Amino acid sequence: MNRRIALPLFGFLTVLAALYVTGALDGVPFADRAVGFLLGLFAVLAMVAGYSFGREYRGDDEETAE
């Protein structure tokens, strides 16, 4: 995952998570489901980015290692 995309995206979703957890979105229509969905998406993207980052700095590639 490209860092130019990942860092702003994770920052934006982190702010949304903070708003969600503190209850700042209570009473806003549809915010509960939308932010919950975005936080789930954030969790998946974080796992993919962590895997990509770890694979990039591991030093070998499974496809070329024989």
C-alpha positions as CSV (number, residue, x, y, z in Angstrom):
1,M,0.0,0.0,0.0
2,N,1.4,3.4,-1.0
3,R,2.3,5.6,1.9
4,R,0.9,8.7,0.2
5,I,-2.5,7.1,0.3
6,A,-2.3,5.1,3.5
7,L,-1.1,7.8,6.0
8,P,-3.9,10.4,5.2
9,L,-6.5,7.7,5.0
10,F,-5.5,6.2,8.4
11,G,-5.4,9.7,9.9
12,F,-8.9,10.5,8.6
13,L,-10.3,7.2,9.9
14,T,-8.5,7.6,13.2
15,V,-10.2,11.0,13.7
16,L,-13.6,9.3,12.8
17,A,-12.9,6.6,15.4
18,A,-12.1,9.2,18.1
19,L,-15.4,11.0,17.3
20,Y,-17.3,7.7,17.4
21,V,-15.8,6.5,20.7
22,T,-16.3,9.9,22.5
23,G,-19.9,10.0,21.4
24,A,-19.6,13.2,19.4
25,L,-21.8,11.6,16.6
26,D,-24.7,10.7,18.8
27,G,-27.9,12.0,17.4
28,V,-26.5,12.4,13.8
29,P,-28.7,10.3,11.5
30,F,-27.0,7.3,9.9
31,A,-23.7,8.2,11.6
32,D,-23.6,5.1,13.8
33,R,-23.7,2.6,10.9
34,A,-21.6,4.7,8.5
35,V,-18.8,5.2,11.0
36,G,-19.0,1.6,12.2
37,F,-18.6,0.5,8.5
38,L,-15.6,2.9,8.1
39,L,-14.0,1.5,11.2
40,G,-14.4,-2.0,10.0
41,L,-12.9,-0.9,6.7
42,F,-10.0,0.7,8.6
43,A,-9.3,-2.6,10.4
44,V,-9.1,-4.5,7.2
45,L,-6.9,-1.8,5.5
46,A,-4.6,-1.8,8.5
47,M,-4.1,-5.5,8.3
48,V,-3.4,-5.3,4.6
49,A,-1.0,-2.4,5.0
50,G,0.8,-4.2,7.8
51,Y,1.2,-7.3,5.7
52,S,2.4,-5.3,2.7
53,F,4.9,-3.3,4.9
54,G,6.2,-6.5,6.5
55,R,6.6,-8.3,3.2
56,E,8.4,-5.3,1.7
57,Y,11.1,-5.2,4.4
58,R,11.4,-9.0,4.9
59,G,14.1,-9.2,2.2
60,D,12.8,-12.1,0.2
61,D,9.8,-12.9,-1.9
62,E,7.8,-16.1,-1.6
63,E,7.3,-16.3,-5.3
64,T,11.0,-16.1,-6.2
65,A,12.4,-18.0,-3.2
66,E,13.2,-21.6,-4.3
